[in-house]
């Protein structure tokens, strides 16, 4: 392990010019003042919460000097100095995010959707198309969960490896220049205790990717010192076994002090060079850092740090040591530095006030409009006194937020419910317009709103020749993946057993030997970083398929899917996208841990991801094609028991598509609508044929995708015809079947057409016992479907359908 110390006094090599050093000092002073003033803004009630980067300035300045155009950052919420040094964050934008300004021009990172300290650059144009990523500095959108930036960091670095070794990608100059880009990660010392950190570190060491991880170590994690977080109380010591040695690949590990300017510059410069040129991961452990204001605005560090520690932090503050360094080396005088500090303070104050004026100005304008409309409506109203009081209280609100304005307007309309006046109508129309505007501010971009939205991909039906071969379902997928690998160099697949053996169900059989290991790749058993690997690669313009071997294993990667991927377009308001596809399989699995159908969990946790549930592999191949033509993140859950079932091989493989959000009627009927998906389609269709023999005509609908769900209203139209409905699936009671019922009953206005109570037919609330008997007695069987339908028809016509 290399411990870097200050360079020789001649300051050659990586040391900037005197002018550049003073520019660094100015940025450090501006960043520190932003932290100090930001904390005060929270305590004044002008912001909800604050977390700041004070004490970390010097290391971030050094990292910024090693960071090059095209590189990516995946870090955490104390990296403000780094972003300022790159010119990707100014003080006004910094405070706009603190105040939650919903204008994307004011807060380009999140349009007010994230708390302060969450940094992102905009990779996309307004229409959702890619910008060139190689001629700009890039920061992947931050997320709050500790260490959750690490799996995505792995993927950002892995993309460079793909770009370097896949010759078919050489023409994609907007995404990479021969894989030279480094992915830089930052993490606090305490967060290195998380499993996501260790899994990512191990995976990067195995893959040998250009990933630099900087650990900001200030000795604490909130109130808890390192000895409770880390073996040996020191993360670089704990990871010493990962260090590369002669003949054995691994990490370059560098340890450096957070107050030593020259050593920091050398450390980050060296790390960048090693990673960039050799695709070797590097870990930089930055020690002896401080946190002058404590963890956040939620508490004071004086409660848990000793007097001695607090005094040490004051003496070894990196900005103070930077000042001492500048004076010692005669780079500037004390008066010159005092002037920089004073100017920085004034600049931050000015920019802070400008940010507040811009943020509060739009709200005050809306407030004034609401006050005026309420006052006018009060005239002639029986509730005049109450309404005028409401208007007066609203007008006097100190530091109003938008909630105050809209809440008052809605309450005013409630008080005007018995009035009929033009003024009331004007208030209602104003509120409706505001609600539309607020939808854009607070609820837009959950899914893609670009021309490449999955909803806009044109449907192309599968075609079959007269002599179309009948093959195993897995061979349909194999033919599609082969076609895609041949025709799109951005497409690649990876996961456990995907490579050499072609996945456990053989849909990639033979494709690694045909297309190469960089295109069809095995991984270790590490679901969280498989997901992160896909997210990071997709953020860089590639089209990865990340395989989670079985649906139950999705839990290992659920946080990355939920906290990062599902919310990415939303939390950047269309500024970034990661159109990766998660491939997995489930349904009709046997056993407690291979139950295979936690659909309620998936659709609740993964809003923002397209969820496809194909009934067979022909449908699945069409869905893959649809999604690869779109810019949506997605999950396709294949039927485990469908790989060996026989299907006709379409003649237009790779061309046909299956629409998302559009169910398909598998069987027309007039007595009852039965809605299902996936493997249950076969169960339901078999039951429908038997029910037909006893005089019950069931219409069977396959929803095809759960998210989005029936955007055309097809299920509602069916219910209008049959007047009865059952939602059947393999999830637990109250899971996906209840979701489908809610979507149709509340969303498609069908309650008045129902002649019978709407029903669900889910699995049992427990997981299935092992063996086919466990499956039969736990999940809906053909007999369960028949009896459920028959019982409903018995209630309708007990004479024709007597009790069984």
Residue pairs with C-beta under 8 A, 6 or more apart in sequence:
1 236
1 240
1 243
1 253
1 254
1 255
2 252
2 253
2 254
2 255
3 254
3 255
3 256
4 254
4 255
4 256
4 260
4 263
4 264
4 266
4 267
4 270
5 257
5 260
5 263
6 260
6 261
6 262
6 263
7 13
7 14
7 15
7 262
7 263
7 265
7 266
9 329
11 262
11 329
13 266
13 269
14 65
14 265
14 266
14 269
15 21
15 262
15 265
16 24
16 65
16 265
18 331
18 332
21 261
21 326
21 331
22 326
22 331
22 332
22 336
22 340
24 61
24 85
24 322
25 322
25 323
25 326
25 332
25 337
25 340
26 340
26 343
26 344
27 57
27 61
27 81
27 84
27 85
28 57
28 58
28 61
28 81
28 318
28 319
28 322
29 319
29 340
29 341
29 344
29 345
30 84
30 91
30 344
30 347
30 348
31 53
31 54
31 57
31 80
31 81
31 84
32 54
32 57
32 319
33 344
33 345
33 348
33 349
34 52
34 80
34 91
34 94
34 95
34 348
34 352
35 52
35 53
35 54
35 80
35 292
35 293
36 54
36 293
37 348
37 349
37 352
38 47
38 50
38 52
38 94
38 95
38 98
38 116
39 50
39 52
39 293
39 297
41 47
41 50
41 95
41 98
41 99
41 352
41 356
42 48
42 49
42 50
42 98
42 297
43 297
45 398
45 399
46 99
46 356
46 399
47 98
47 99
47 100
47 116
48 100
48 115
49 115
49 116
49 296
49 297
49 298
50 98
50 115
50 116
50 296
50 297
51 77
51 78
51 115
51 116
51 117
51 295
51 296
51 297
52 78
52 80
52 116
52 117
52 293
52 296
53 60
53 77
53 78
53 79
53 80
53 81
53 117
54 291
54 292
54 293
55 218
55 258
55 289
55 290
55 291
55 292
55 313
55 317
55 318
56 78
56 79
56 81
56 216
56 218
56 258
56 289
56 291
56 318
57 81
57 318
57 319
57 322
58 258
58 259
58 261
58 264
58 318
58 319
58 321
58 322
59 214
59 216
59 256
59 258
59 264
59 268
59 286
59 289
59 318
60 79
60 80
60 81
60 82
60 85
61 81
61 82
61 85
61 264
62 261
62 264
62 265
62 267
62 268
62 269
63 82
63 184
63 186
63 214
63 268
64 81
64 82
64 85
64 86
65 85
65 265
65 268
65 269
66 268
66 269
66 271
66 272
67 73
67 82
67 86
67 137
67 182
67 184
67 272
68 181
68 182
68 272
68 276
69 134
69 135
69 136
69 137
70 133
70 134
70 135
70 136
70 138
70 176
70 177
70 180
70 181
71 137
71 138
71 181
71 182
71 183
71 184
72 138
72 139
72 140
72 156
72 181
72 182
72 183
72 184
72 536
72 539
72 540
73 79
73 82
73 119
73 137
73 138
73 139
73 140
73 183
73 184
73 185
73 186
74 139
74 140
74 142
74 149
74 150
74 152
74 153
74 156
74 183
74 184
74 185
74 536
75 82
75 119
75 139
75 142
75 149
75 184
75 185
75 186
75 187
76 117
76 142
76 146
76 149
76 186
76 187
76 188
76 191
77 115
77 116
77 117
77 118
77 119
77 142
77 144
78 117
78 186
78 188
78 216
79 117
79 119
79 186
80 89
80 94
80 117
80 119
82 186
83 89
83 119
83 139
84 90
84 91
84 94
86 137
87 137
88 119
88 121
88 137
88 139
89 109
89 119
90 351
91 347
91 348
91 351
91 352
91 355
92 106
92 351
92 352
92 354
92 355
92 358
93 106
93 107
93 108
93 109
93 355
94 116
94 355
95 351
95 352
95 355
95 356
96 103
96 106
96 107
96 112
96 355
96 358
96 359
97 107
97 109
97 110
97 112
97 114
97 115
97 116
97 117
97 118
98 115
98 116
98 355
99 112
99 355
99 356
99 359
99 360
100 107
100 112
100 113
100 115
100 359
101 107
101 111
101 112
101 355
101 358
101 359
102 111
102 112
102 113
102 441
102 442
103 111
103 112
103 358
103 362
104 111
104 573
104 575
106 112
106 355
106 358
106 359
108 120
108 121
108 122
108 575
109 118
109 119
109 120
109 121
109 141
109 572
109 575
110 118
110 120
110 141
110 571
110 572
110 573
111 441
111 572
111 573
112 441
113 442
113 570
113 571
113 573
114 142
114 571
115 144
117 142
118 141
118 142
118 143
118 144
118 571
119 139
119 141
119 142
120 139
120 140
120 141
120 142
120 572
120 575
120 576
121 136
121 137
121 138
121 139
121 575
122 131
122 572
122 575
122 576
123 130
123 131
123 133
123 138
123 539
123 575
123 576
123 577
124 130
124 131
124 574
124 575
124 576
124 577
125 131
126 574
127 450
127 451
128 448
128 449
128 450
128 451
128 452
128 574
128 577
128 631
129 450
130 174
130 175
130 541
131 174
132 173
132 174
133 174
133 175
133 176
133 540
133 541
134 173
134 174
134 175
134 176
134 177
134 181
140 149
140 152
140 153
140 156
140 536
140 539
140 576
141 568
141 571
141 572
141 575
141 576
142 149
143 149
143 563
143 564
143 567
143 571
144 563
145 559
145 563
146 188
146 190
146 191
146 194
147 187
147 191
147 192
147 194
147 195
147 196
147 197
147 200
148 196
148 559
148 560
148 563
148 564
149 185
149 186
149 187
150 185
150 187
150 194
150 196
150 197
150 199
150 200
150 201
150 213
150 529
150 532
151 196
151 199
151 200
151 528
151 529
151 531
151 532
151 533
151 535
151 536
151 560
152 532
152 535
152 536
152 539
152 560
152 564
153 183
153 185
153 200
153 211
153 213
153 532
153 536
154 183
154 200
154 203
154 204
154 207
154 209
154 211
154 529
154 532
154 533
154 536
155 532
155 533
155 534
155 535
155 536
155 537
155 538
155 539
156 183
156 211
156 536
156 537
156 539
156 540
157 182
157 183
157 204
157 207
157 209
157 210
157 211
157 275
157 281
157 536
158 207
158 209
158 533
158 536
158 537
159 176
159 179
159 181
159 183
159 536
159 537
159 539
159 540
159 542
160 176
160 179
160 180
160 181
160 182
160 183
160 209
160 210
160 279
161 179
161 207
161 208
161 209
161 210
161 279
161 518
162 169
162 179
162 492
162 518
162 537
162 542
163 169
163 172
163 175
163 176
163 178
163 179
163 181
163 540
164 176
164 178
164 179
164 180
164 279
165 179
165 518
166 489
166 492
166 516
166 518
166 519
168 489
169 175
169 176
169 489
169 490
170 178
172 489
172 490
172 541
174 541
175 540
175 541
175 542
176 540
176 541
179 210
179 279
180 276
181 210
181 276
181 540
182 210
182 211
182 212
182 272
182 275
182 276
183 209
183 210
183 211
183 212
183 536
184 212
184 214
185 211
185 212
185 213
185 214
186 213
186 214
186 215
186 216
187 197
187 213
187 214
187 215
187 216
188 215
188 216
188 217
188 218
188 221
189 215
189 216
189 217
189 218
189 219
189 220
189 221
189 226
189 229
189 230
189 235
190 220
190 221
190 222
190 224
190 226
190 229
191 197
191 221
192 198
192 215
192 229
192 230
192 235
193 221
193 229
193 230
195 528
196 528
196 529
196 559
199 526
199 528
199 529
200 529
200 532
201 213
201 239
201 242
201 251
201 281
201 283
202 242
202 524
202 526
203 523
203 524
203 526
203 529
203 533
204 211
204 251
204 281
205 242
205 249
205 250
205 251
205 281
206 524
208 249
208 279
208 280
208 281
209 279
209 281
210 275
210 276
210 279
210 280
210 281
211 275
211 281
211 282
212 268
212 271
212 272
212 275
212 281
212 282
212 283
212 284
213 281
213 282
213 283
213 284
214 268
214 284
214 286
215 235
215 236
215 283
215 284
215 285
215 286
216 258
216 286
216 289
217 226
217 235
217 258
217 285
217 286
217 287
217 288
217 289
218 258
218 289
218 290
218 291
219 225
219 226
219 289
219 309
220 226
220 291
220 295
220 301
220 304
220 305
221 229
222 295
223 295
223 299
223 301
223 303
223 304
225 233
226 233
226 234
227 233
230 238
231 237
231 238
232 238
234 285
235 285
236 253
236 255
236 283
236 285
239 251
239 253
239 283
240 253
242 250
242 251
242 253
242 283
243 250
243 251
243 252
243 253
244 250
244 251
244 252
244 280
249 280
251 280
251 281
251 282
251 283
252 271
252 274
252 280
252 281
252 282
252 283
253 282
253 283
253 285
254 267
254 270
254 271
254 282
254 283
254 284
254 285
255 284
255 285
255 287
256 263
256 264
256 266
256 267
256 284
256 285
256 286
256 287
257 263
257 264
257 286
257 287
257 288
258 264
258 286
258 287
258 288
258 289
258 290
258 318
259 288
259 289
259 316
259 317
259 318
259 321
259 322
260 321
261 321
261 322
261 325
262 325
264 286
267 284
267 286
268 284
271 282
271 284
274 280
274 282
275 281
275 282
288 316
289 318
290 313
290 316
290 317
290 318
291 301
291 313
292 313
292 314
292 317
293 301
294 300
294 301
294 302
295 301
301 310
302 310
305 313
314 320
323 337
326 332
326 337
327 333
327 334
327 337
332 340
360 399
360 400
363 400
363 401
363 402
363 405
364 400
366 402
366 405
366 434
367 394
367 395
367 397
367 400
367 404
367 405
369 430
370 394
370 405
370 408
370 409
370 430
371 391
371 394
371 395
373 409
373 423
373 426
373 427
373 430
374 387
374 390
374 391
374 394
374 408
374 409
374 412
374 427
375 387
375 388
375 391
376 423
376 426
377 387
377 412
377 416
377 419
377 421
377 423
377 424
377 426
377 427
378 384
378 387
378 388
378 391
379 423
380 419
380 421
380 423
381 387
381 415
381 416
381 419
381 421
382 418
382 419
383 415
383 416
383 419
386 415
387 412
387 415
387 416
390 408
390 411
390 412
390 415
391 408
391 412
393 408
394 400
394 404
394 405
394 408
397 404
402 438
402 441
405 434
406 431
406 434
406 435
406 438
409 427
409 430
409 431
409 434
410 431
412 427
413 424
413 427
413 428
413 431
416 424
416 427
444 570
444 573
444 574
445 569
445 570
445 572
445 573
445 574
446 569
446 570
446 607
446 608
447 453
447 454
447 455
447 569
447 608
447 610
447 632
447 708
448 454
448 569
448 577
448 630
448 631
448 632
449 574
450 574
450 631
452 629
452 630
452 631
453 630
453 631
453 632
454 610
454 626
454 627
454 630
454 632
454 634
454 660
454 661
455 659
455 660
455 661
455 708
455 711
456 630
457 626
457 629
457 630
457 657
457 659
457 660
458 657
459 657
459 658
459 659
459 662
460 652
460 655
460 656
460 657
461 656
462 618
462 622
462 650
462 652
462 656
463 650
463 651
463 652
463 656
464 648
464 649
464 650
464 651
465 651
468 648
468 649
468 650
468 651
469 648
469 649
470 646
470 647
470 648
470 649
471 646
471 647
471 648
471 649
472 643
472 644
472 645
472 646
472 647
473 616
473 617
473 618
473 642
473 643
473 644
473 645
473 646
473 647
474 505
474 506
474 507
474 509
474 617
474 643
474 644
475 649
476 617
476 618
476 620
476 621
476 647
476 649
476 650
476 653
477 507
477 617
477 620
477 621
477 624
477 638
478 502
478 506
478 507
478 508
478 509
478 510
478 511
479 621
479 649
479 653
479 654
480 621
480 624
480 625
480 653
480 654
481 493
481 507
481 508
481 511
481 624
482 511
482 514
483 653
483 654
484 491
484 624
484 625
484 628
484 654
485 491
485 492
485 511
485 514
485 515
485 519
485 520
486 515
487 654
488 543
488 628
490 541
490 542
490 543
491 519
491 543
491 544
491 545
491 628
492 518
492 519
492 520
492 521
492 542
492 543
492 544
492 545
493 508
493 519
493 520
493 521
493 544
493 545
493 546
493 547
493 583
494 520
494 521
494 522
494 523
494 530
494 533
494 534
494 544
494 545
494 546
494 547
495 503
495 522
495 523
495 530
495 546
495 547
495 548
495 549
495 583
496 522
496 523
496 524
496 525
496 530
496 547
496 549
497 503
497 504
497 522
497 549
498 508
498 520
498 521
498 522
498 523
498 547
499 508
499 512
499 517
499 520
499 521
499 522
500 512
500 522
501 509
502 508
502 509
502 510
502 511
502 512
502 520
503 509
503 547
503 549
504 549
505 585
505 640
505 643
506 643
507 617
507 643
508 520
511 519
511 520
512 519
512 520
512 521
523 530
523 533
527 548
527 553
527 554
527 556
527 557
528 556
528 557
528 559
528 560
530 546
530 547
530 548
530 557
531 546
531 548
531 557
531 560
531 561
531 565
531 582
532 560
532 564
533 544
533 546
534 544
534 545
534 546
534 578
534 580
534 581
534 582
535 560
535 564
535 565
535 568
535 578
535 580
536 578
537 544
537 580
538 544
538 577
538 578
538 579
538 580
538 633
539 576
539 577
539 578
543 579
543 580
543 581
543 628
544 580
544 581
545 580
545 581
545 582
545 583
545 624
546 580
546 581
546 582
546 583
547 582
547 583
547 584
548 554
548 557
548 582
548 583
548 584
549 584
549 585
550 584
550 585
550 586
550 589
550 594
550 596
550 640
551 584
551 585
551 586
551 587
551 589
551 596
551 597
551 598
551 637
552 586
552 589
552 593
552 594
552 595
552 596
552 598
553 584
554 561
554 582
554 584
554 598
554 602
555 598
557 582
558 601
558 605
561 582
561 605
561 606
561 609
561 635
562 605
562 606
565 578
565 580
565 608
565 609
565 633
566 605
566 606
566 607
566 608
566 609
566 633
567 608
568 576
568 577
568 578
568 608
568 633
569 576
569 577
569 608
570 608
577 631
577 633
578 633
579 627
579 630
579 631
579 632
579 633
579 634
580 633
580 634
581 624
581 627
581 628
581 633
581 634
581 635
581 636
582 609
582 633
582 634
582 635
582 636
583 635
583 636
583 638
584 635
584 636
584 637
584 638
585 596
585 637
585 638
585 639
585 640
586 596
586 597
586 637
586 638
586 639
586 640
586 678
587 596
587 597
587 637
587 639
587 640
587 641
587 678
587 679
587 680
587 730
588 596
588 639
588 640
588 641
588 679
588 730
588 775
588 779
589 595
589 596
589 597
589 640
589 768
589 775
590 768
590 770
590 771
590 772
590 774
590 775
591 767
591 768
591 769
591 770
591 774
592 767
592 768
592 769
592 770
593 767
595 767
595 768
595 778
596 640
596 730
597 729
597 730
597 731
597 763
597 779
598 731
598 732
598 735
599 613
599 706
599 729
599 730
599 731
599 735
599 736
600 731
600 732
600 734
600 735
600 736
600 738
600 739
601 735
602 611
602 635
602 706
603 611
603 706
603 707
603 736
603 739
604 739
606 635
606 707
607 707
608 633
609 632
609 633
609 634
609 635
609 707
610 627
610 632
610 633
610 634
610 635
610 660
610 705
610 707
610 708
611 634
611 635
611 637
611 705
611 706
611 707
612 620
612 623
612 627
612 634
612 635
612 636
612 637
612 660
612 704
612 705
612 706
613 637
613 677
613 678
613 703
613 704
613 705
613 706
614 620
614 623
614 636
614 637
614 638
614 639
614 658
614 678
614 704
615 639
615 642
615 677
615 678
615 679
615 681
615 682
615 702
615 704
616 639
616 642
616 645
616 647
617 638
617 642
617 643
617 647
618 647
618 648
618 650
619 658
619 704
620 636
620 638
621 650
621 653
621 656
622 656
622 657
622 658
623 634
623 636
623 657
623 658
623 660
623 704
623 705
624 636
625 654
625 655
625 656
625 657
625 658
626 657
626 658
626 659
626 660
627 634
627 636
627 660
629 657
637 678
639 678
639 679
640 679
641 679
642 679
650 656
658 704
659 704
660 704
660 705
660 708
661 705
661 708
661 709
661 710
661 711
661 712
662 704
662 705
662 710
662 711
662 712
662 714
663 675
663 701
663 702
663 703
663 704
663 710
663 712
663 714
663 715
664 701
664 702
664 704
665 699
665 700
665 701
665 714
665 718
666 681
666 685
666 700
666 701
666 702
667 685
667 688
667 698
667 699
667 700
668 699
669 688
669 697
669 698
669 699
669 700
669 722
670 697
670 699
670 721
670 722
671 696
671 697
671 698
671 722
671 724
671 793
672 696
672 697
672 698
672 699
672 722
672 724
672 725
672 726
672 789
672 792
672 793
673 698
673 699
673 701
673 715
673 718
673 719
673 721
673 722
673 724
673 725
673 726
674 684
674 688
674 698
674 699
674 700
674 701
674 725
674 726
674 728
674 785
674 789
675 701
675 703
675 715
675 725
675 726
675 727
675 728
675 740
675 744
676 683
676 684
676 700
676 701
676 702
676 703
676 727
676 728
676 729
677 702
677 703
677 704
677 706
677 729
678 729
678 730
679 730
680 728
680 729
680 730
680 780
681 700
681 702
683 728
683 780
683 781
683 782
683 785
684 700
684 728
684 785
685 700
686 782
687 698
687 782
687 783
687 785
687 786
687 789
688 698
688 700
690 782
690 786
691 697
691 698
691 786
691 789
691 790
692 698
694 790
694 801
695 800
695 801
696 789
696 790
696 793
696 801
698 789
699 718
699 721
699 722
701 714
701 715
701 718
703 709
703 710
703 715
703 740
706 736
706 739
706 740
709 739
709 740
709 743
710 716
710 743
710 744
710 748
713 748
715 725
715 744
715 748
716 744
716 748
716 749
716 750
718 725
719 725
719 744
719 748
719 750
719 753
719 754
720 750
720 753
723 753
723 754
723 755
723 756
724 754
724 755
724 756
724 792
724 796
725 741
725 744
725 750
725 754
725 758
725 759
726 758
726 759
726 760
726 761
726 788
726 789
726 792
727 737
727 738
727 740
727 741
727 744
727 758
727 759
727 760
727 761
728 737
728 760
728 761
728 762
728 780
728 785
728 788
729 735
729 736
729 737
729 740
729 761
729 762
729 763
729 780
730 762
730 763
730 779
730 780
731 737
731 762
731 763
732 762
732 763
732 764
732 765
733 760
733 762
733 763
733 764
733 765
734 762
735 762
736 762
737 760
737 761
737 762
738 760
738 762
741 758
741 760
744 750
745 751
745 758
755 796
756 792
756 795
756 796
759 788
759 792
761 780
761 784
761 785
761 788
762 780
763 778
763 779
763 780
764 777
764 778
764 779
766 778
767 778
768 774
768 775
768 777
768 778
768 779
769 777
769 778
787 804
790 801
790 804
791 804
793 800
793 801
794 801
794 802
794 803
794 804
